[in-house]
Amino acid sequence: MTGYLGGIEALCCAQAAGQWTRPGSMRLGRRPEVLNRFERSSPMAGEAEIKYLDGDFRVVRPGAFVRCAVTGAPIPLEELKYWSVDLQEAYSSPEAVLQRHFPGQPTRG
C-alpha cells in the first residue's frame, strides 16, 4: 500500500510561458511570464485623456500617461499630482505650475 494518495498525481499546477505544467517540472532558472506595474498591456500604453476635477480626475480615454502642458514630459497617471481644473491641463512639478500661471516671474535657482 502506498498511502492515501498513492498513485494520484499532484492536482495543483503552475503556468509558465502560457502552458500548464505539473509542480517540479519547470526548469530551474526560468521564471513565469507575469506583468508588473511597469509592463502594461497594449491598450494602456498610450496617452490618456483626462477630465480634471477639484481634487480628483476622471479617465475619459484609458492610457498610461498624460503630458505636462509646460514641458511636454510624459507623466504616469500614478504620479499625477498637479493640474488645472480651469485650463484642463496637467503639470509635472510645482515649478511647471508657476511657469504656466506666472510666466514673467524668475524661477528659483
C-alpha positions as YAML, in Angstrom:
chain: A
units: angstrom
residues:
- id: 1
  name: MET
  ca: [0.00, 0.00, 0.00]
- id: 2
  name: THR
  ca: [1.37, 3.42, -0.96]
- id: 3
  name: GLY
  ca: [-0.77, 5.64, 1.24]
- id: 4
  name: TYR
  ca: [-3.99, 7.54, 0.87]
- id: 5
  name: LEU
  ca: [-2.87, 9.46, -2.22]
- id: 6
  name: GLY
  ca: [-0.71, 6.74, -3.73]
- id: 7
  name: GLY
  ca: [-0.68, 6.72, -7.49]
- id: 8
  name: ILE
  ca: [-2.52, 10.06, -7.81]
- id: 9
  name: GLU
  ca: [-0.58, 12.86, -9.46]
- id: 10
  name: ALA
  ca: [-0.39, 16.33, -7.89]
- id: 11
  name: LEU
  ca: [-3.52, 18.36, -8.54]
- id: 12
  name: CYS
  ca: [-2.03, 21.84, -8.43]
- id: 13
  name: CYS
  ca: [-0.29, 23.24, -11.45]
- id: 14
  name: ALA
  ca: [1.94, 26.19, -12.32]
- id: 15
  name: GLN
  ca: [1.72, 28.22, -15.50]
- id: 16
  name: ALA
  ca: [4.94, 29.05, -17.32]
- id: 17
  name: ALA
  ca: [5.06, 30.81, -20.68]
- id: 18
  name: GLY
  ca: [1.37, 30.15, -21.34]
- id: 19
  name: GLN
  ca: [1.43, 26.36, -20.74]
- id: 20
  name: TRP
  ca: [0.25, 24.47, -17.66]
- id: 21
  name: THR
  ca: [2.84, 22.18, -16.07]
- id: 22
  name: ARG
  ca: [3.00, 19.89, -13.07]
- id: 23
  name: PRO
  ca: [4.87, 21.14, -9.98]
- id: 24
  name: GLY
  ca: [8.55, 20.35, -10.18]
- id: 25
  name: SER
  ca: [8.56, 20.08, -13.97]
- id: 26
  name: MET
  ca: [9.52, 23.74, -14.50]
- id: 27
  name: ARG
  ca: [13.20, 24.18, -15.41]
- id: 28
  name: LEU
  ca: [15.43, 25.88, -12.88]
- id: 29
  name: GLY
  ca: [16.28, 29.48, -13.65]
- id: 30
  name: ARG
  ca: [13.19, 30.07, -15.78]
- id: 31
  name: ARG
  ca: [10.62, 32.48, -14.40]
- id: 32
  name: PRO
  ca: [6.97, 32.53, -15.43]
- id: 33
  name: GLU
  ca: [5.96, 35.50, -17.55]
- id: 34
  name: VAL
  ca: [3.96, 37.95, -15.45]
- id: 35
  name: LEU
  ca: [3.05, 41.60, -15.79]
- id: 36
  name: ASN
  ca: [4.02, 44.15, -13.19]
- id: 37
  name: ARG
  ca: [3.05, 47.78, -12.79]
- id: 38
  name: PHE
  ca: [5.63, 48.88, -15.36]
- id: 39
  name: GLU
  ca: [4.62, 46.40, -18.06]
- id: 40
  name: ARG
  ca: [1.20, 47.29, -19.40]
- id: 41
  name: SER
  ca: [-0.94, 45.61, -21.99]
- id: 42
  name: SER
  ca: [-1.27, 47.45, -25.29]
- id: 43
  name: PRO
  ca: [-4.48, 49.47, -24.56]
- id: 44
  name: MET
  ca: [-2.74, 51.14, -21.61]
- id: 45
  name: ALA
  ca: [0.45, 52.01, -23.48]
- id: 46
  name: GLY
  ca: [-0.56, 55.37, -24.97]
- id: 47
  name: GLU
  ca: [-1.52, 58.79, -23.77]
- id: 48
  name: ALA
  ca: [-4.65, 59.05, -21.62]
- id: 49
  name: GLU
  ca: [-7.40, 61.62, -21.95]
- id: 50
  name: ILE
  ca: [-8.33, 63.05, -18.55]
- id: 51
  name: LYS
  ca: [-11.12, 65.26, -17.20]
- id: 52
  name: TYR
  ca: [-9.55, 67.24, -14.35]
- id: 53
  name: LEU
  ca: [-11.82, 67.87, -11.37]
- id: 54
  name: ASP
  ca: [-11.36, 69.56, -7.99]
- id: 55
  name: GLY
  ca: [-9.05, 67.26, -6.04]
- id: 56
  name: ASP
  ca: [-9.56, 64.34, -8.43]
- id: 57
  name: PHE
  ca: [-9.57, 63.42, -12.11]
- id: 58
  name: ARG
  ca: [-11.59, 61.11, -14.31]
- id: 59
  name: VAL
  ca: [-10.13, 58.99, -17.09]
- id: 60
  name: VAL
  ca: [-12.04, 59.64, -20.33]
- id: 61
  name: ARG
  ca: [-9.77, 57.54, -22.58]
- id: 62
  name: PRO
  ca: [-7.51, 54.94, -20.91]
- id: 63
  name: GLY
  ca: [-3.77, 55.30, -21.19]
- id: 64
  name: ALA
  ca: [-0.58, 55.12, -19.16]
- id: 65
  name: PHE
  ca: [0.33, 58.82, -19.03]
- id: 66
  name: VAL
  ca: [-0.57, 62.45, -19.73]
- id: 67
  name: ARG
  ca: [1.76, 65.19, -20.94]
- id: 68
  name: CYS
  ca: [2.88, 68.22, -18.97]
- id: 69
  name: ALA
  ca: [1.40, 71.39, -20.53]
- id: 70
  name: VAL
  ca: [4.66, 73.30, -19.92]
- id: 71
  name: THR
  ca: [7.48, 70.83, -20.56]
- id: 72
  name: GLY
  ca: [5.74, 68.22, -22.71]
- id: 73
  name: ALA
  ca: [7.19, 65.48, -20.50]
- id: 74
  name: PRO
  ca: [5.08, 62.34, -20.01]
- id: 75
  name: ILE
  ca: [3.56, 61.99, -16.51]
- id: 76
  name: PRO
  ca: [2.48, 58.47, -15.47]
- id: 77
  name: LEU
  ca: [-1.07, 58.56, -14.11]
- id: 78
  name: GLU
  ca: [0.18, 57.03, -10.84]
- id: 79
  name: GLU
  ca: [2.41, 60.11, -10.36]
- id: 80
  name: LEU
  ca: [-0.04, 62.82, -11.48]
- id: 81
  name: LYS
  ca: [-0.27, 65.42, -8.68]
- id: 82
  name: TYR
  ca: [-0.60, 68.85, -10.31]
- id: 83
  name: TRP
  ca: [-3.27, 70.07, -12.73]
- id: 84
  name: SER
  ca: [-5.52, 73.00, -13.54]
- id: 85
  name: VAL
  ca: [-9.28, 72.48, -13.49]
- id: 86
  name: ASP
  ca: [-9.88, 75.79, -15.32]
- id: 87
  name: LEU
  ca: [-7.33, 75.13, -18.08]
- id: 88
  name: GLN
  ca: [-7.83, 71.32, -18.09]
- id: 89
  name: GLU
  ca: [-4.10, 70.57, -18.26]
- id: 90
  name: ALA
  ca: [-1.53, 68.63, -16.24]
- id: 91
  name: TYR
  ca: [1.84, 69.74, -14.85]
- id: 92
  name: SER
  ca: [4.89, 67.67, -13.97]
- id: 93
  name: SER
  ca: [6.04, 69.78, -11.00]
- id: 94
  name: PRO
  ca: [5.19, 72.81, -8.86]
- id: 95
  name: GLU
  ca: [7.76, 74.78, -10.89]
- id: 96
  name: ALA
  ca: [5.83, 73.98, -14.08]
- id: 97
  name: VAL
  ca: [2.64, 75.28, -12.44]
- id: 98
  name: LEU
  ca: [4.38, 78.58, -11.57]
- id: 99
  name: GLN
  ca: [5.80, 78.89, -15.09]
- id: 100
  name: ARG
  ca: [2.34, 78.44, -16.58]
- id: 101
  name: HIS
  ca: [0.44, 80.81, -14.28]
- id: 102
  name: PHE
  ca: [3.19, 83.43, -13.79]
- id: 103
  name: PRO
  ca: [5.25, 83.32, -17.00]
- id: 104
  name: GLY
  ca: [7.27, 86.52, -16.39]
- id: 105
  name: GLN
  ca: [8.45, 85.63, -12.89]
- id: 106
  name: PRO
  ca: [12.01, 84.37, -12.34]
- id: 107
  name: THR
  ca: [12.28, 80.76, -11.25]
- id: 108
  name: ARG
  ca: [14.06, 79.55, -8.15]
- id: 109
  name: GLY
  ca: [17.66, 78.59, -8.78]
...
